[in-house]
């Protein structure tokens, strides 16, 4: 009992020391339609929802810091994070290039990226060479792992990057009209969008995953909160061990369809 009390007091002392100068956590996700990670409830509260926000709120509670949420599009959020205008991005994949710019926490969940195609036009996909000569679509400034990101850079002429929701949703039409061969999306998010569009029987994912990515928080190197990364890591691991993370993932996957953005 005494040892536990000493450990708790030491943790509180450490948090207080590290958080000097960090008065609040200014966060953003940059994603308003990424189910179940980060999305806006456009038919209810019109507020950000998702696994990332539930975990960020718990982390802030443990740290004793208020949260400030900035509503920023993805690319602008990355610029703000690099410049220290926000403290933390709360839903981001790790890549070699990004690790040079931001400070990553341990992952809080995993995602699997898949290639989506028109049903009946499936093709064999086992490695990136199988995409040679095909046209694809991806989110602008998105990342699906170092290997795929390098492939995109080397084959830019074969890719269209969508910048907003209207352009993203137009990919359904382009796939159906065979103007693109495929697009890339996270499996759960991609399937939920197809279901809401009524296209789950017309556009399908290829069985082999493109990449399996971990989802993280990333702190700005210019943030006064950057020294809290070790403590945030401890909290995330605690939330995973206690089953909190798995419960909130399940919660956001099982909401009624009208709760999700269209």
C-alpha positions in Angstrom: 0.0 0.0 0.0 2.8 2.4 1.0 4.7 1.6 -2.3 1.5 2.4 -4.4 1.0 5.7 -2.6 4.7 6.7 -3.1 4.4 5.8 -6.8 1.2 7.8 -7.2 2.7 10.8 -5.5 5.8 10.6 -7.6 3.6 10.4 -10.8 1.7 13.5 -9.7 5.0 15.4 -8.9 6.4 14.4 -12.3 3.2 15.5 -14.1 3.3 18.9 -12.3 7.0 19.4 -13.2 6.5 18.5 -16.8 3.3 20.4 -17.3 4.8 23.7 -16.2 4.1 26.0 -19.2 1.5 23.6 -20.5 -1.8 25.2 -19.4 -4.1 23.4 -21.8 -4.0 20.9 -24.7 -4.9 22.5 -28.0 -5.9 19.6 -30.2 -7.2 18.9 -33.7 -7.9 15.8 -35.7 -8.1 17.2 -39.2 -10.7 14.5 -40.1 -14.4 15.2 -39.9 -15.5 12.0 -41.6 -13.2 9.1 -40.5 -15.4 6.6 -38.8 -14.9 5.4 -36.1 -11.8 7.5 -35.3 -12.9 11.1 -35.9 -16.1 12.5 -37.4 -18.7 15.2 -36.8 -22.2 14.3 -35.7 -24.0 16.4 -38.3 -27.5 15.3 -37.4 -27.1 15.8 -33.6 -24.7 17.8 -31.6 -22.7 19.0 -34.7 -19.6 18.3 -32.5 -16.6 16.1 -33.1 -17.0 12.5 -32.1 -15.0 9.3 -32.3 -12.4 7.1 -30.7 -9.7 9.8 -30.9 -11.7 12.4 -29.0 -12.9 9.9 -26.3 -9.2 8.9 -25.6 -8.0 12.5 -25.8 -10.6 13.6 -23.2 -9.4 10.8 -20.9 -5.8 11.7 -21.3 -6.5 15.4 -20.5 -8.5 14.3 -17.5 -5.6 12.3 -16.2 -3.2 15.2 -16.8 -5.5 17.7 -15.2 -5.5 19.9 -18.4 -8.4 21.5 -20.2 -8.9 20.6 -23.9 -9.3 23.2 -26.7 -10.4 21.7 -30.0 -9.5 23.4 -33.3 -11.6 22.7 -36.3 -9.0 22.5 -39.1 -8.9 20.7 -42.4 -6.2 18.0 -42.7 -3.3 19.8 -44.5 -3.8 23.0 -42.4 -3.8 21.0 -39.2 -0.4 19.6 -40.2 1.0 23.1 -40.8 -0.4 24.3 -37.4 1.1 21.3 -35.7 4.5 21.9 -37.1 4.3 25.6 -36.3 3.2 25.0 -32.7 -0.2 26.6 -33.2 -1.8 23.5 -31.8 -0.2 21.1 -29.3 -1.4 17.7 -30.5 -2.9 16.0 -33.5 -5.1 13.2 -32.2 -5.6 10.9 -35.2 -2.5 10.4 -37.3 -0.5 7.6 -38.9 3.2 7.4 -38.3 5.6 7.6 -41.2 9.4 8.1 -41.5 8.9 11.6 -42.9 6.4 12.7 -40.2 8.6 11.4 -37.4 11.2 14.0 -38.3 8.6 16.7 -37.7 6.4 15.6 -34.9 6.7 13.7 -31.6 4.6 10.6 -31.6 3.0 8.8 -28.7 2.5 5.0 -28.6 -0.4 3.9 -30.8 -3.9 3.7 -29.3 -5.5 1.6 -32.1 -4.8 0.0 -35.5 -6.3 0.4 -38.9 -6.1 -1.6 -42.1 -5.9 0.1 -45.5 -7.6 -1.6 -48.4 -7.9 -1.1 -52.2 -11.6 -0.6 -53.3 -12.7 -1.4 -56.8 -15.9 -1.8 -58.8 -17.4 -5.3 -58.3 -16.6 -7.5 -61.2 -13.4 -5.7 -62.0 -11.4 -7.1 -59.1 -7.7 -7.9 -59.8 -5.0 -9.9 -58.1 -3.2 -7.7 -55.6 -0.3 -9.1 -53.5 2.3 -6.4 -53.8 2.6 -2.8 -55.1 3.9 -4.0 -58.5 0.4 -5.2 -59.1 -0.8 -1.6 -59.2 1.6 -0.7 -62.1 -0.3 0.9 -65.0 -3.5 1.3 -63.0 -5.1 4.7 -61.9 -5.9 5.2 -58.2 -7.2 7.9 -55.9 -6.0 8.8 -52.4 -6.6 11.6 -49.8 -4.3 14.6 -50.2 -1.5 14.6 -47.6 -2.6 11.2 -46.5 -0.3 8.4 -45.6 -0.7 4.7 -45.8 2.8 3.6 -44.7 6.3 4.4 -45.9 6.3 1.8 -48.7 3.0 2.9 -50.3 3.9 6.6 -49.8 7.1 6.0 -51.7 5.2 4.2 -54.5 2.8 7.2 -54.8 5.8 9.6 -55.2 7.3 7.5 -57.9 4.0 7.1 -59.8 2.3 10.4 -59.3 0.9 10.5 -62.8 -1.3 7.5 -61.9 -2.8 9.0 -58.8 -5.5 11.6 -58.1 -5.5 13.2 -54.7 -8.8 14.4 -53.3 -8.8 17.5 -51.1 -12.3 17.7 -49.7 -15.4 15.6 -49.0 -17.0 16.4 -52.4 -14.0 15.2 -54.3 -13.7 12.1 -52.0 -17.4 11.2 -52.7 -16.9 11.7 -56.4 -14.5 8.7 -56.3 -17.6 6.5 -56.0 -18.8 7.8 -59.4 -15.4 7.6 -61.0 -15.1 4.0 -59.9 -18.6 3.1 -61.2 -17.9 4.9 -64.5 -14.5 3.2 -64.7 -12.6 6.5 -64.8 -10.4 5.2 -62.0 -9.4 1.6 -61.4 -9.4 1.9 -57.6 -9.2 4.1 -54.5 -7.5 3.6 -51.2 -9.3 3.9 -47.8 -9.3 2.5 -44.3 -11.3 -0.7 -44.3 -13.8 0.2 -41.6 -14.3 3.8 -42.7 -14.5 2.7 -46.4 -17.1 0.1 -45.7 -19.2 2.4 -43.6 -19.3 5.1 -46.3 -20.2 2.5 -49.0 -23.1 1.3 -46.8 -24.4 4.8 -46.2 -24.2 5.4 -50.0 -26.0 2.1 -50.8 -23.0 0.9 -52.8 -21.7 -1.9 -50.7 -22.7 -4.4 -53.3 -21.2 -2.4 -56.2 -17.8 -1.3 -54.9 -15.8 -3.9 -52.9 -12.4 -4.1 -51.1 -9.8 -6.4 -52.4 -9.1 -9.2 -49.9 -5.4 -8.5 -49.4 -4.6 -5.4 -47.2 -2.5 -2.6 -48.6 -1.1 -1.7 -45.2 -1.7 -2.1 -41.5 -1.2 1.2 -39.8 -1.2 2.2 -36.1 -3.1 5.4 -35.1 -1.3 7.8 -32.8 -1.3 11.2 -31.1 1.5 13.5 -32.4 2.7 16.5 -30.5 4.3 19.6 -31.9 8.0 20.0 -31.2 7.2 23.7 -30.5 4.5 22.9 -28.0 5.0 23.6 -24.3 3.3 20.3 -23.7 5.8 18.2 -25.7 7.6 16.9 -22.5 4.3 15.2 -21.5 4.8 12.5 -24.2 6.1 9.8 -21.7 3.1 10.5 -19.3 0.6 10.4 -22.2 2.2 7.1 -23.3 1.6 5.7 -19.8 -2.0 6.8 -19.8 -2.7 5.3 -23.3 -1.3 2.0 -22.2 -3.4 2.1 -19.0 -6.5 2.8 -21.1 -5.8 -0.1 -23.4 -5.1 -2.5 -20.6 -8.3 -1.5 -18.8 -10.4 -2.1 -22.0 -11.4 1.5 -22.4 -10.0 1.7 -25.9 -11.8 -1.4 -27.1 -15.0 -0.3 -25.6 -15.0 3.1 -27.4 -14.1 1.5 -30.7 -17.1 -0.8 -30.3 -19.3 2.1 -29.3 -18.5 4.2 -32.4 -18.8 1.2 -34.8 -22.3 0.3 -33.5 -24.0 3.7 -33.6 -27.2 3.9 -35.6 -26.5 5.0 -39.3 -28.1 8.4 -38.9 -25.4 9.3 -36.3 -22.7 9.3 -38.9 -21.9 12.1 -41.4 -23.0 11.6 -45.0 
